[in-house]
Structure formats: C-alpha cells, structure tokens
Amino acid sequence: MKPLFLFISMLCMSQVKAGELSVGWELWYPYQYHNENRQLVGLDIDSFNAIMAEAKLSFTTAEIPWKTHLHFIKTGKMDVAMGASWSKDREEYAYFSDPYRKETVKLFVKKGNAKNIQLHSLSDLVGSKYKIGVESGYYYGTDYEELIKTTDFQTNISEVIDLEENVTLLIKGQLDGFLVDPNTMQSFVKKYQMQGEFEPHPLEIYSTNIFIMLSKKSSDIGTLNKINMAITTLTDNGELKRISGSWQTSQTGE
C-alpha cells in the first residue's frame, strides 16, 4: 500500500469542480479496484456509478485508506463513501442512504481446520487459545463492536491493514483465522490461485445492509434524497440486482 502522505497529497492537489462530490475508494476485491486496463471497476463501483447517473450527480474519485476516509467524512474533507456499514458512531457524523446491497462476514480458517476450532460465538474467544485477524477500520457487527471494548477480547484479536496480511499471518501459523466477506475471499483466492487452501468456519459473525454514506459537514439532505430516489428506481427496475448478479457470475467463472 502506498504511503499515507501520497494519498493525502493527491487529495489536496486535486481540483474538485463546483457541484462535484468528492468520493473515496480503497482497493477491495471484488468491490473496488483497478482492472488490467487501469479502469476503476467492481461491484460497488458499478452500483455507485449507476446510482449517481440516475440521481444526475457528478463526482470525482480518489484512492484513500478506509480509516482515513472515515476521518475525512467526519471532518468534511470528503463528501461520500460507498460500501459502508451502519454504526451508531458513524451516524453521528454521516447521513446514510437506503441500502443498495447486502454484506456477510465469516470466519475463514485453513482448509480442514474448521472442525478443530471450537467456537460457537464471538464471546467464546475470551479466554481461549485462538487468535483471529481483522482489518483496521472495518465493521464486524454489533456483537464485535461491544466485545472489542474489553481487554479480555482484544487479547484474541490481531488488527492489520489488509486481507493480504491476514492471509500471510494465517499461513505462517500466527493466526487461527480471520474475518472477511466471502465475496472478497473468493476473489482473493481466484486472483492468487489459492483454491483449496481455506474454508469458512460455521461461526456466524454478521450479515447486514450496505449503504452510501454522506458527510454531514459537507453534504445535505437534498443530495441524500436524490441518491435514495435513484436507489429506489434501480431496485424497482432490477438494475442493482442485475449488477450484483453479474459480479457473482464473474467471480465463480460461470
């Protein structure tokens, strides 16, 4: 990942035209990434482009780490974030659109090891020998949000920058598993040809709606309403479902 100051410099140097919304994105397969032609693509990108076109809103994009992106939404340095989960903390500084897709998070472990990891809930981690990896700044549900406030639970959690680091630590035996969206994991496995090396654990983490998030400092209800109307239209006419289906097909290779 590029040094943080490069991202911030890029944001400061870019000239955003009047009326254009500033939108951040982060490398996140298969939702947000550059393809071999350096085009910005992905399930979130395609969905967001369709929503903004329907809402007749213009925007510019900049690559930025998620944790920094959230801070910029909070302070008003950026206007919009796609692919966002709702949380009580985020609602204090951001408007949330209607949901435009679903997201699920699971615990992934080494192939054949799920049966050896005796966990029936996240709280079972406390006092156990297991170490689980998570990505900094990501949301893992209300149960996780409450548990991570406690020192006992934190002992069993390893926070890293990205999925690649979690995979490396798991392979080295420094983790017992990590939390990730199955679509992201499927895309990662396909990209790095690591089929048959991982499996999901039956432990339920969470499943939730995904939203577009707008800064309360730099955006307004009028913009939110336009986005919501566009989401309603694209949901009713099946376009968002079609986009989601096209990416699921591309990931399975069908």
N, C-alpha and C positions, 0 to 999 in steps of 0.2 A: 504494500500500500504506500502511496506517495506521502511525503512529509506533510504534516498538517498545515504548515505555513504556506505551502503551494496552493492548497485548496482555498485558504482564506485570501491569499493574494489574488487568485483568479476571480474570486467574488468581488473584491474591492475594485479590480480593474475593469470588470465588465460594465458596459453601459446599458442599463435597462431603460428601454423607451417608456415614455409616459403611458400609463394604462396597461402595461405588461406586468403580469405576475411573475415573481421570481420563484422558481421551483427547484428543489434539490433532488438529487438521486444518489444512490450508492450501489456499487457492484453487488448484485444479489440475484443469482441464478435461481429460477428462470424468469424472474420478475423484472429486473432492471440490469441491463448490461450492453456492452458494445459487441456487435457481431463481427465476423471476419472482414466486413466492409466498413467497419468503424461506425456503423449506424446504431443509434440508441434504440434497443428493442426490448421485448419482454412482455409478460402478461400484464404487469402494472402499467408499463409504458403504453401498450396498445389500448388498454382500457382507459387510461387517463387522456390520451390523445383523442379518443372517440368522445369522451365526456366533455372535454374542453371545446372541441369542434361543435358539438351540439349546443353547448352553452354560449358559443360565439365569444370565447375569451381567449386572448393571446397571452403567451408566456415565454419565458426564457428558462433554460435549464443549466445547472452547474453541479458537477460531481462533488460530493461532500460527505464525510463520515456521519453516520446516523446520530451519534451522540452530539456532535457539533451542530448538526441540522436541527435537532430538537431545541438546542440552546438558541439558535438563530430565529426559530419560530417564536420562542418565548420572548425574545427581545425585539422582534420585528425586523431583524436584518434580512429575513427571508419570509415570503408570503405563504408558501404552500408546501406540504409534504404529502406524497401519495403512499399507499401501502401501510397506513398507520392503524394500530390497535388503540382502542379507547382505554383510558385510565383516568381515575379521579384527579390525579396530579396534572395530567395534560389538559384536562378540561378547564383548568383554572386559567390557562393562557392561550387556548386554541378553540376554534369552532370545529365541530365535527360534521361532515356531510352525512347523508344517508349512506348505508353500507353498499358497496359495489361488488364485493366478493367475500368468500369465507376463507379462513385460515385455520389450520390444525397444527399443533406441535406435538411431537412424540419424542420418546427417549430412544436413541439408536445406540446399539452396542455391537461388539464384534460378532460375526456370524457364529451361531451355535452357543452363544454365551447367555442369551436371554433367560434360559431356564435356570441358570446358576445365580442370577441376581434377584434376590428375594425382596422385592419392593411392591407394595400394594397401594401406596400413596406417597406423595412427596414428603410428607412428615416422617415417613419411615427412614428417611435418610439420616435424621438426627440420631447420633449415637452409633451409626453403622460404620462399616469399613469402606463404604463406597464413596468415590469422588466423581462428580458429574460436571461436565463443562457447559458453560453458557456463553453467549456473545454479549459484550458490553452494550448497554443502551436498549436492548430488546425486551419486549414484554412477553411474559410467560404465564399470564393468568393471575387471577386474584389470590389463589392459594399460594403461589410462588411469591407474590408481592408481600404477603403477610409474613411468610416464613423467612424470607431473606432479611427481614429486620432483626432477626435473632442471631446471636453469635453462634449458638449451637448448630444452626442450619448452615450458616456461612462457612463453617469448617469443612463441610462436604461439597462446597461449590467452588469451581475454578472459573474465573471470568477472563475471557480472552477477546481478541479483536474480531476474529472471523472464523468461519467454518473450517477453513484450511488448517488453522492452528489446532482446533479441536480434534480434527482427524489425525493430525500428526501426533498429538499427545495420547490419543487412544491407541494408535498403532505402537507407540513406544511403551505402552503399559502404564502410563501416568494418569490415565482416566479409565473409569469403568464404562462410561457412556457420555453422550452429550444430547442436549435438547435442540431440535431443529424441525422445521417444516418439512414434511415428506416430499413435497414437490421440489424444494431446494435440494434435498438429499438425493433425490432421483436424478436431477440434473447434474449434480456434482459427480455422482457415480458414473454417469454416462460420459461426461467430459473427460474424466481421468481414467476411464476403463477399469473401474474397481468393482465390477459386478461380482456378487457373491461374497464380499468381504464384510458386509454389515447387515444387521436385521433390526426391526423395531421391537422394543420391549412392550409387553401388554399394558404397562402402567399408563393410565390416562393422565395427560398433562392439561390440555385445554383445547377447545375449538371455539372460534369467535368470529364476529364480523370484522371486516376491514374497511377503513374509511379514508377519505381525503381530509386532511387537517389544514386549517387556515389560521394564520396568526391573528389574534385579537388586537395586536398592536398595529398591524399594517393592513389588515383586510377588513371587510364589513359584511353585514348580514345580507346585503343585496347580492354580493358575489356568491355567498353561500347558497342563497335561494336559486340563483341561476344554475349552479352546479347540481343542486338537488333536483331541479326540474329536468335537467339533462339525464341524470341517473334514472329517474322515473321513466322517461321516454325510452331510454336504451334498455331498461329492464323489461318494459312492456312489449317492445318490439323484438326482443330476443337477442339484440346485438351483443350485450355484455356476456350472455350465456354462450353465444357463438364464439366470441373471442376467447373465453375461458376454455371452451372445448377444443379450439384449435391448438392451444398450447399444451393441453393434456395429451393430445394426439401426437404432437411433435416430440414430447418427452418420452413417450412409450415407443416411438418409432413406427407406429401403425400407419 
